Amino acid sequence: MFSWFNFLEKGNKMFFIGILGVNNRSKVKKDIYFKCTGCIGIKGELIENYSSFEVFFIPVYKFNKKYFLRCKKCESLYWLKEEHIPKILETKQASYEDIKEIIYQKETCPKCGKEINKKYEYCPNCGEKL
């Protein structure tokens, strides 16, 4: 049953009253280079997460912006410092000093890329010393 007052759209909550509403949205801004701490991969994507004021489902005003970096190889997720975003967009690179917080980090073997436990001394898949 569809309800104008509260419904889910791809896991995001949206609130509408008549023709006006507020919605949470995410979009990939750019592909960037970043040495992931989980898998040592170098490809990531800059994601902008924001709330928007909408009229007839068309975003009119963005607020509460947050930026995240997601590793394309292991899908580790990092919250970025907002004041570093212009530099990241210009250079298409991020470094560890740009990270505000690690949201999710998957531990993988740097040689074979398989997921491992942090307690392992050697990779159970390929035997690489960790």
Chimera marker file (.cmm) of the C-alpha trace (Angstrom):
<marker_set name="trace">
<marker id="1" x="0.000" y="0.000" z="0.000" r="1" g="1" b="0" radius="0.5"/>
<marker id="2" x="1.471" y="3.362" z="-1.068" r="1" g="1" b="0" radius="0.5"/>
<marker id="3" x="1.522" y="6.148" z="1.506" r="1" g="1" b="0" radius="0.5"/>
<marker id="4" x="2.397" y="9.781" z="0.785" r="1" g="1" b="0" radius="0.5"/>
<marker id="5" x="3.472" y="10.338" z="4.377" r="1" g="1" b="0" radius="0.5"/>
<marker id="6" x="6.266" y="7.805" z="4.709" r="1" g="1" b="0" radius="0.5"/>
<marker id="7" x="7.606" y="5.258" z="2.282" r="1" g="1" b="0" radius="0.5"/>
<marker id="8" x="10.894" y="3.524" z="1.529" r="1" g="1" b="0" radius="0.5"/>
<marker id="9" x="12.779" y="4.118" z="-1.683" r="1" g="1" b="0" radius="0.5"/>
<marker id="10" x="15.846" y="1.886" z="-2.036" r="1" g="1" b="0" radius="0.5"/>
<marker id="11" x="16.310" y="1.769" z="1.728" r="1" g="1" b="0" radius="0.5"/>
<marker id="12" x="16.085" y="5.542" z="2.205" r="1" g="1" b="0" radius="0.5"/>
<marker id="13" x="13.285" y="7.160" z="4.156" r="1" g="1" b="0" radius="0.5"/>
<marker id="14" x="11.358" y="9.850" z="2.372" r="1" g="1" b="0" radius="0.5"/>
<marker id="15" x="8.788" y="12.143" z="3.930" r="1" g="1" b="0" radius="0.5"/>
<marker id="16" x="6.257" y="13.960" z="1.758" r="1" g="1" b="0" radius="0.5"/>
<marker id="17" x="3.333" y="16.216" z="2.529" r="1" g="1" b="0" radius="0.5"/>
<marker id="18" x="1.389" y="16.999" z="-0.625" r="1" g="1" b="0" radius="0.5"/>
<marker id="19" x="3.901" y="18.189" z="-3.232" r="1" g="1" b="0" radius="0.5"/>
<marker id="20" x="6.785" y="19.032" z="-0.852" r="1" g="1" b="0" radius="0.5"/>
<marker id="21" x="9.164" y="16.631" z="0.857" r="1" g="1" b="0" radius="0.5"/>
<marker id="22" x="12.575" y="15.728" z="2.250" r="1" g="1" b="0" radius="0.5"/>
<marker id="23" x="14.606" y="12.763" z="0.994" r="1" g="1" b="0" radius="0.5"/>
<marker id="24" x="18.030" y="11.191" z="1.617" r="1" g="1" b="0" radius="0.5"/>
<marker id="25" x="20.069" y="10.583" z="-1.527" r="1" g="1" b="0" radius="0.5"/>
<marker id="26" x="23.487" y="9.220" z="-2.509" r="1" g="1" b="0" radius="0.5"/>
<marker id="27" x="25.425" y="9.559" z="-5.727" r="1" g="1" b="0" radius="0.5"/>
<marker id="28" x="28.875" y="8.627" z="-6.969" r="1" g="1" b="0" radius="0.5"/>
<marker id="29" x="30.814" y="11.826" z="-7.699" r="1" g="1" b="0" radius="0.5"/>
<marker id="30" x="34.109" y="10.496" z="-9.140" r="1" g="1" b="0" radius="0.5"/>
<marker id="31" x="36.457" y="7.573" z="-9.341" r="1" g="1" b="0" radius="0.5"/>
<marker id="32" x="39.572" y="8.342" z="-7.325" r="1" g="1" b="0" radius="0.5"/>
<marker id="33" x="42.878" y="6.721" z="-6.403" r="1" g="1" b="0" radius="0.5"/>
<marker id="34" x="43.304" y="5.610" z="-2.799" r="1" g="1" b="0" radius="0.5"/>
<marker id="35" x="45.433" y="2.888" z="-1.204" r="1" g="1" b="0" radius="0.5"/>
<marker id="36" x="42.825" y="0.902" z="0.748" r="1" g="1" b="0" radius="0.5"/>
<marker id="37" x="43.891" y="-0.249" z="4.205" r="1" g="1" b="0" radius="0.5"/>
<marker id="38" x="41.808" y="-3.423" z="3.896" r="1" g="1" b="0" radius="0.5"/>
<marker id="39" x="42.995" y="-4.898" z="0.595" r="1" g="1" b="0" radius="0.5"/>
<marker id="40" x="45.726" y="-2.513" z="-0.625" r="1" g="1" b="0" radius="0.5"/>
<marker id="41" x="43.629" y="-1.871" z="-3.756" r="1" g="1" b="0" radius="0.5"/>
<marker id="42" x="44.094" y="1.542" z="-5.401" r="1" g="1" b="0" radius="0.5"/>
<marker id="43" x="40.702" y="2.227" z="-6.985" r="1" g="1" b="0" radius="0.5"/>
<marker id="44" x="37.873" y="3.872" z="-5.076" r="1" g="1" b="0" radius="0.5"/>
<marker id="45" x="34.827" y="6.003" z="-5.637" r="1" g="1" b="0" radius="0.5"/>
<marker id="46" x="33.838" y="9.253" z="-3.965" r="1" g="1" b="0" radius="0.5"/>
<marker id="47" x="30.222" y="9.121" z="-2.793" r="1" g="1" b="0" radius="0.5"/>
<marker id="48" x="28.173" y="12.164" z="-1.813" r="1" g="1" b="0" radius="0.5"/>
<marker id="49" x="25.364" y="11.473" z="0.668" r="1" g="1" b="0" radius="0.5"/>
<marker id="50" x="22.902" y="14.308" z="1.314" r="1" g="1" b="0" radius="0.5"/>
<marker id="51" x="19.388" y="15.260" z="2.297" r="1" g="1" b="0" radius="0.5"/>
<marker id="52" x="17.330" y="17.210" z="-0.194" r="1" g="1" b="0" radius="0.5"/>
<marker id="53" x="14.221" y="19.337" z="-0.115" r="1" g="1" b="0" radius="0.5"/>
<marker id="54" x="12.054" y="18.276" z="-3.047" r="1" g="1" b="0" radius="0.5"/>
<marker id="55" x="9.053" y="19.509" z="-4.976" r="1" g="1" b="0" radius="0.5"/>
<marker id="56" x="7.246" y="16.759" z="-6.929" r="1" g="1" b="0" radius="0.5"/>
<marker id="57" x="10.254" y="14.445" z="-6.288" r="1" g="1" b="0" radius="0.5"/>
<marker id="58" x="12.661" y="16.954" z="-7.918" r="1" g="1" b="0" radius="0.5"/>
<marker id="59" x="15.553" y="18.022" z="-5.636" r="1" g="1" b="0" radius="0.5"/>
<marker id="60" x="15.524" y="21.791" z="-5.073" r="1" g="1" b="0" radius="0.5"/>
<marker id="61" x="17.944" y="22.269" z="-2.160" r="1" g="1" b="0" radius="0.5"/>
<marker id="62" x="20.699" y="19.981" z="-0.786" r="1" g="1" b="0" radius="0.5"/>
<marker id="63" x="21.749" y="20.003" z="2.871" r="1" g="1" b="0" radius="0.5"/>
<marker id="64" x="23.509" y="17.784" z="5.439" r="1" g="1" b="0" radius="0.5"/>
<marker id="65" x="26.179" y="16.685" z="2.927" r="1" g="1" b="0" radius="0.5"/>
<marker id="66" x="28.608" y="13.922" z="3.875" r="1" g="1" b="0" radius="0.5"/>
<marker id="67" x="31.299" y="12.388" z="1.709" r="1" g="1" b="0" radius="0.5"/>
<marker id="68" x="32.459" y="8.781" z="1.720" r="1" g="1" b="0" radius="0.5"/>
<marker id="69" x="35.115" y="6.768" z="-0.070" r="1" g="1" b="0" radius="0.5"/>
<marker id="70" x="34.350" y="3.173" z="-1.058" r="1" g="1" b="0" radius="0.5"/>
<marker id="71" x="37.056" y="0.763" z="-2.219" r="1" g="1" b="0" radius="0.5"/>
<marker id="72" x="36.024" y="-0.858" z="-5.506" r="1" g="1" b="0" radius="0.5"/>
<marker id="73" x="37.862" y="-4.094" z="-4.675" r="1" g="1" b="0" radius="0.5"/>
<marker id="74" x="36.815" y="-4.957" z="-1.106" r="1" g="1" b="0" radius="0.5"/>
<marker id="75" x="34.026" y="-2.367" z="-0.539" r="1" g="1" b="0" radius="0.5"/>
<marker id="76" x="35.660" y="-0.925" z="2.598" r="1" g="1" b="0" radius="0.5"/>
<marker id="77" x="33.985" y="2.385" z="3.469" r="1" g="1" b="0" radius="0.5"/>
<marker id="78" x="35.667" y="5.550" z="4.795" r="1" g="1" b="0" radius="0.5"/>
<marker id="79" x="34.078" y="8.819" z="5.956" r="1" g="1" b="0" radius="0.5"/>
<marker id="80" x="36.019" y="11.778" z="4.537" r="1" g="1" b="0" radius="0.5"/>
<marker id="81" x="36.727" y="15.175" z="6.074" r="1" g="1" b="0" radius="0.5"/>
<marker id="82" x="34.514" y="17.738" z="4.344" r="1" g="1" b="0" radius="0.5"/>
<marker id="83" x="37.226" y="20.414" z="4.173" r="1" g="1" b="0" radius="0.5"/>
<marker id="84" x="39.417" y="18.040" z="2.096" r="1" g="1" b="0" radius="0.5"/>
<marker id="85" x="36.792" y="17.389" z="-0.612" r="1" g="1" b="0" radius="0.5"/>
<marker id="86" x="37.841" y="20.233" z="-3.005" r="1" g="1" b="0" radius="0.5"/>
<marker id="87" x="41.435" y="18.903" z="-3.000" r="1" g="1" b="0" radius="0.5"/>
<marker id="88" x="40.231" y="15.323" z="-3.579" r="1" g="1" b="0" radius="0.5"/>
<marker id="89" x="37.992" y="16.404" z="-6.482" r="1" g="1" b="0" radius="0.5"/>
<marker id="90" x="40.819" y="18.389" z="-8.071" r="1" g="1" b="0" radius="0.5"/>
<marker id="91" x="43.581" y="15.764" z="-7.755" r="1" g="1" b="0" radius="0.5"/>
<marker id="92" x="41.336" y="12.657" z="-8.024" r="1" g="1" b="0" radius="0.5"/>
<marker id="93" x="43.358" y="11.193" z="-5.143" r="1" g="1" b="0" radius="0.5"/>
<marker id="94" x="42.735" y="10.660" z="-1.433" r="1" g="1" b="0" radius="0.5"/>
<marker id="95" x="45.201" y="9.909" z="1.350" r="1" g="1" b="0" radius="0.5"/>
<marker id="96" x="44.930" y="8.666" z="4.922" r="1" g="1" b="0" radius="0.5"/>
<marker id="97" x="44.951" y="12.244" z="6.255" r="1" g="1" b="0" radius="0.5"/>
<marker id="98" x="41.668" y="12.864" z="4.372" r="1" g="1" b="0" radius="0.5"/>
<marker id="99" x="39.842" y="10.172" z="6.380" r="1" g="1" b="0" radius="0.5"/>
<marker id="100" x="37.658" y="11.238" z="9.276" r="1" g="1" b="0" radius="0.5"/>
<marker id="101" x="36.583" y="7.728" z="10.299" r="1" g="1" b="0" radius="0.5"/>
<marker id="102" x="36.692" y="4.143" z="9.020" r="1" g="1" b="0" radius="0.5"/>
<marker id="103" x="33.081" y="2.991" z="8.725" r="1" g="1" b="0" radius="0.5"/>
<marker id="104" x="33.705" y="-0.555" z="7.458" r="1" g="1" b="0" radius="0.5"/>
<marker id="105" x="36.928" y="-2.321" z="6.605" r="1" g="1" b="0" radius="0.5"/>
<marker id="106" x="37.212" y="-5.789" z="5.164" r="1" g="1" b="0" radius="0.5"/>
<marker id="107" x="40.473" y="-7.625" z="5.817" r="1" g="1" b="0" radius="0.5"/>
<marker id="108" x="41.806" y="-9.334" z="2.706" r="1" g="1" b="0" radius="0.5"/>
<marker id="109" x="45.064" y="-10.974" z="1.686" r="1" g="1" b="0" radius="0.5"/>
<marker id="110" x="47.259" y="-8.531" z="-0.270" r="1" g="1" b="0" radius="0.5"/>
<marker id="111" x="48.410" y="-11.348" z="-2.576" r="1" g="1" b="0" radius="0.5"/>
<marker id="112" x="45.257" y="-13.320" z="-3.464" r="1" g="1" b="0" radius="0.5"/>
<marker id="113" x="42.519" y="-10.901" z="-2.346" r="1" g="1" b="0" radius="0.5"/>
<marker id="114" x="40.540" y="-13.481" z="-0.339" r="1" g="1" b="0" radius="0.5"/>
<marker id="115" x="38.873" y="-12.373" z="2.901" r="1" g="1" b="0" radius="0.5"/>
<marker id="116" x="40.862" y="-13.318" z="6.013" r="1" g="1" b="0" radius="0.5"/>
<marker id="117" x="40.673" y="-13.066" z="9.783" r="1" g="1" b="0" radius="0.5"/>
<marker id="118" x="42.836" y="-10.333" z="11.363" r="1" g="1" b="0" radius="0.5"/>
<marker id="119" x="44.310" y="-12.908" z="13.775" r="1" g="1" b="0" radius="0.5"/>
<marker id="120" x="45.880" y="-15.023" z="11.014" r="1" g="1" b="0" radius="0.5"/>
<marker id="121" x="49.641" y="-14.907" z="10.559" r="1" g="1" b="0" radius="0.5"/>
<marker id="122" x="49.460" y="-16.571" z="7.134" r="1" g="1" b="0" radius="0.5"/>
<marker id="123" x="46.728" y="-16.535" z="4.495" r="1" g="1" b="0" radius="0.5"/>
<marker id="124" x="44.827" y="-19.864" z="4.577" r="1" g="1" b="0" radius="0.5"/>
<marker id="125" x="44.211" y="-19.626" z="0.821" r="1" g="1" b="0" radius="0.5"/>
<marker id="126" x="47.661" y="-18.867" z="-0.653" r="1" g="1" b="0" radius="0.5"/>
<marker id="127" x="50.060" y="-19.148" z="2.322" r="1" g="1" b="0" radius="0.5"/>
<marker id="128" x="51.286" y="-15.521" z="2.083" r="1" g="1" b="0" radius="0.5"/>
<marker id="129" x="52.740" y="-14.132" z="5.344" r="1" g="1" b="0" radius="0.5"/>
<marker id="130" x="50.473" y="-11.326" z="6.522" r="1" g="1" b="0" radius="0.5"/>
<link id1="1" id2="2" r="1" g="1" b="0" radius="0.2"/>
<link id1="2" id2="3" r="1" g="1" b="0" radius="0.2"/>
<link id1="3" id2="4" r="1" g="1" b="0" radius="0.2"/>
<link id1="4" id2="5" r="1" g="1" b="0" radius="0.2"/>
<link id1="5" id2="6" r="1" g="1" b="0" radius="0.2"/>
<link id1="6" id2="7" r="1" g="1" b="0" radius="0.2"/>
<link id1="7" id2="8" r="1" g="1" b="0" radius="0.2"/>
<link id1="8" id2="9" r="1" g="1" b="0" radius="0.2"/>
<link id1="9" id2="10" r="1" g="1" b="0" radius="0.2"/>
<link id1="10" id2="11" r="1" g="1" b="0" radius="0.2"/>
<link id1="11" id2="12" r="1" g="1" b="0" radius="0.2"/>
<link id1="12" id2="13" r="1" g="1" b="0" radius="0.2"/>
<link id1="13" id2="14" r="1" g="1" b="0" radius="0.2"/>
<link id1="14" id2="15" r="1" g="1" b="0" radius="0.2"/>
<link id1="15" id2="16" r="1" g="1" b="0" radius="0.2"/>
<link id1="16" id2="17" r="1" g="1" b="0" radius="0.2"/>
<link id1="17" id2="18" r="1" g="1" b="0" radius="0.2"/>
<link id1="18" id2="19" r="1" g="1" b="0" radius="0.2"/>
<link id1="19" id2="20" r="1" g="1" b="0" radius="0.2"/>
<link id1="20" id2="21" r="1" g="1" b="0" radius="0.2"/>
<link id1="21" id2="22" r="1" g="1" b="0" radius="0.2"/>
<link id1="22" id2="23" r="1" g="1" b="0" radius="0.2"/>
<link id1="23" id2="24" r="1" g="1" b="0" radius="0.2"/>
<link id1="24" id2="25" r="1" g="1" b="0" radius="0.2"/>
<link id1="25" id2="26" r="1" g="1" b="0" radius="0.2"/>
<link id1="26" id2="27" r="1" g="1" b="0" radius="0.2"/>
<link id1="27" id2="28" r="1" g="1" b="0" radius="0.2"/>
<link id1="28" id2="29" r="1" g="1" b="0" radius="0.2"/>
<link id1="29" id2="30" r="1" g="1" b="0" radius="0.2"/>
<link id1="30" id2="31" r="1" g="1" b="0" radius="0.2"/>
<link id1="31" id2="32" r="1" g="1" b="0" radius="0.2"/>
<link id1="32" id2="33" r="1" g="1" b="0" radius="0.2"/>
<link id1="33" id2="34" r="1" g="1" b="0" radius="0.2"/>
<link id1="34" id2="35" r="1" g="1" b="0" radius="0.2"/>
<link id1="35" id2="36" r="1" g="1" b="0" radius="0.2"/>
<link id1="36" id2="37" r="1" g="1" b="0" radius="0.2"/>
<link id1="37" id2="38" r="1" g="1" b="0" radius="0.2"/>
<link id1="38" id2="39" r="1" g="1" b="0" radius="0.2"/>
<link id1="39" id2="40" r="1" g="1" b="0" radius="0.2"/>
<link id1="40" id2="41" r="1" g="1" b="0" radius="0.2"/>
<link id1="41" id2="42" r="1" g="1" b="0" radius="0.2"/>
<link id1="42" id2="43" r="1" g="1" b="0" radius="0.2"/>
<link id1="43" id2="44" r="1" g="1" b="0" radius="0.2"/>
<link id1="44" id2="45" r="1" g="1" b="0" radius="0.2"/>
<link id1="45" id2="46" r="1" g="1" b="0" radius="0.2"/>
<link id1="46" id2="47" r="1" g="1" b="0" radius="0.2"/>
<link id1="47" id2="48" r="1" g="1" b="0" radius="0.2"/>
<link id1="48" id2="49" r="1" g="1" b="0" radius="0.2"/>
<link id1="49" id2="50" r="1" g="1" b="0" radius="0.2"/>
<link id1="50" id2="51" r="1" g="1" b="0" radius="0.2"/>
<link id1="51" id2="52" r="1" g="1" b="0" radius="0.2"/>
<link id1="52" id2="53" r="1" g="1" b="0" radius="0.2"/>
<link id1="53" id2="54" r="1" g="1" b="0" radius="0.2"/>
<link id1="54" id2="55" r="1" g="1" b="0" radius="0.2"/>
<link id1="55" id2="56" r="1" g="1" b="0" radius="0.2"/>
<link id1="56" id2="57" r="1" g="1" b="0" radius="0.2"/>
<link id1="57" id2="58" r="1" g="1" b="0" radius="0.2"/>
<link id1="58" id2="59" r="1" g="1" b="0" radius="0.2"/>
<link id1="59" id2="60" r="1" g="1" b="0" radius="0.2"/>
<link id1="60" id2="61" r="1" g="1" b="0" radius="0.2"/>
<link id1="61" id2="62" r="1" g="1" b="0" radius="0.2"/>
<link id1="62" id2="63" r="1" g="1" b="0" radius="0.2"/>
<link id1="63" id2="64" r="1" g="1" b="0" radius="0.2"/>
<link id1="64" id2="65" r="1" g="1" b="0" radius="0.2"/>
<link id1="65" id2="66" r="1" g="1" b="0" radius="0.2"/>
<link id1="66" id2="67" r="1" g="1" b="0" radius="0.2"/>
<link id1="67" id2="68" r="1" g="1" b="0" radius="0.2"/>
<link id1="68" id2="69" r="1" g="1" b="0" radius="0.2"/>
<link id1="69" id2="70" r="1" g="1" b="0" radius="0.2"/>
<link id1="70" id2="71" r="1" g="1" b="0" radius="0.2"/>
<link id1="71" id2="72" r="1" g="1" b="0" radius="0.2"/>
<link id1="72" id2="73" r="1" g="1" b="0" radius="0.2"/>
<link id1="73" id2="74" r="1" g="1" b="0" radius="0.2"/>
<link id1="74" id2="75" r="1" g="1" b="0" radius="0.2"/>
<link id1="75" id2="76" r="1" g="1" b="0" radius="0.2"/>
<link id1="76" id2="77" r="1" g="1" b="0" radius="0.2"/>
<link id1="77" id2="78" r="1" g="1" b="0" radius="0.2"/>
<link id1="78" id2="79" r="1" g="1" b="0" radius="0.2"/>
<link id1="79" id2="80" r="1" g="1" b="0" radius="0.2"/>
<link id1="80" id2="81" r="1" g="1" b="0" radius="0.2"/>
<link id1="81" id2="82" r="1" g="1" b="0" radius="0.2"/>
<link id1="82" id2="83" r="1" g="1" b="0" radius="0.2"/>
<link id1="83" id2="84" r="1" g="1" b="0" radius="0.2"/>
<link id1="84" id2="85" r="1" g="1" b="0" radius="0.2"/>
<link id1="85" id2="86" r="1" g="1" b="0" radius="0.2"/>
<link id1="86" id2="87" r="1" g="1" b="0" radius="0.2"/>
<link id1="87" id2="88" r="1" g="1" b="0" radius="0.2"/>
<link id1="88" id2="89" r="1" g="1" b="0" radius="0.2"/>
<link id1="89" id2="90" r="1" g="1" b="0" radius="0.2"/>
<link id1="90" id2="91" r="1" g="1" b="0" radius="0.2"/>
<link id1="91" id2="92" r="1" g="1" b="0" radius="0.2"/>
<link id1="92" id2="93" r="1" g="1" b="0" radius="0.2"/>
<link id1="93" id2="94" r="1" g="1" b="0" radius="0.2"/>
<link id1="94" id2="95" r="1" g="1" b="0" radius="0.2"/>
<link id1="95" id2="96" r="1" g="1" b="0" radius="0.2"/>
<link id1="96" id2="97" r="1" g="1" b="0" radius="0.2"/>
<link id1="97" id2="98" r="1" g="1" b="0" radius="0.2"/>
<link id1="98" id2="99" r="1" g="1" b="0" radius="0.2"/>
<link id1="99" id2="100" r="1" g="1" b="0" radius="0.2"/>
<link id1="100" id2="101" r="1" g="1" b="0" radius="0.2"/>
<link id1="101" id2="102" r="1" g="1" b="0" radius="0.2"/>
<link id1="102" id2="103" r="1" g="1" b="0" radius="0.2"/>
<link id1="103" id2="104" r="1" g="1" b="0" radius="0.2"/>
<link id1="104" id2="105" r="1" g="1" b="0" radius="0.2"/>
<link id1="105" id2="106" r="1" g="1" b="0" radius="0.2"/>
<link id1="106" id2="107" r="1" g="1" b="0" radius="0.2"/>
<link id1="107" id2="108" r="1" g="1" b="0" radius="0.2"/>
<link id1="108" id2="109" r="1" g="1" b="0" radius="0.2"/>
<link id1="109" id2="110" r="1" g="1" b="0" radius="0.2"/>
<link id1="110" id2="111" r="1" g="1" b="0" radius="0.2"/>
<link id1="111" id2="112" r="1" g="1" b="0" radius="0.2"/>
<link id1="112" id2="113" r="1" g="1" b="0" radius="0.2"/>
<link id1="113" id2="114" r="1" g="1" b="0" radius="0.2"/>
<link id1="114" id2="115" r="1" g="1" b="0" radius="0.2"/>
<link id1="115" id2="116" r="1" g="1" b="0" radius="0.2"/>
<link id1="116" id2="117" r="1" g="1" b="0" radius="0.2"/>
<link id1="117" id2="118" r="1" g="1" b="0" radius="0.2"/>
<link id1="118" id2="119" r="1" g="1" b="0" radius="0.2"/>
<link id1="119" id2="120" r="1" g="1" b="0" radius="0.2"/>
<link id1="120" id2="121" r="1" g="1" b="0" radius="0.2"/>
<link id1="121" id2="122" r="1" g="1" b="0" radius="0.2"/>
<link id1="122" id2="123" r="1" g="1" b="0" radius="0.2"/>
<link id1="123" id2="124" r="1" g="1" b="0" radius="0.2"/>
<link id1="124" id2="125" r="1" g="1" b="0" radius="0.2"/>
<link id1="125" id2="126" r="1" g="1" b="0" radius="0.2"/>
<link id1="126" id2="127" r="1" g="1" b="0" radius="0.2"/>
<link id1="127" id2="128" r="1" g="1" b="0" radius="0.2"/>
<link id1="128" id2="129" r="1" g="1" b="0" radius="0.2"/>
<link id1="129" id2="130" r="1" g="1" b="0" radius="0.2"/>
</marker_set>
